[in-house]
Amino acid sequence: MTRDQKIDYLEFPAQDFNAVQNFYQSAFNWIFTDYGTDYRAFNDGILNGGFYKSELKSSTANGAALIVLFAKNLERTKQSIVDAKGLIVKDIFSFPGGRRFHFTDPHGNELAVWSDR
């Protein structure tokens, strides 16, 4: 259900849709729908989004917003990302309220995962 004035959709750049789909399916069980050669949509179980054809990368170094996922088990999620061929770019660190780490997907888009445990 779409909620009024709440974040409803995310889009990321990608060149190789199969590589990013394989990564996010393996690491996070996202479901994908192909919309031709220039767009591939996803659903993470709650939020919808997509990947559009681009050589650009979403990273905090370039001023992009950081998308942060939640995990009940941070270490297990980190291992799932590594197993799926993601790259850990900032290892687990503590901050007030929890711990987190940053990773990049096969295209080089940077995201983070946090846990309050």
Summary of the structure (lengths in Angstrom):
residues: 117
radius of gyration: 14.1
end to end distance: 29.2
largest distance: 43.3
contacts: 318
relative contact order: 0.22
helix: 21%
strand: 40%
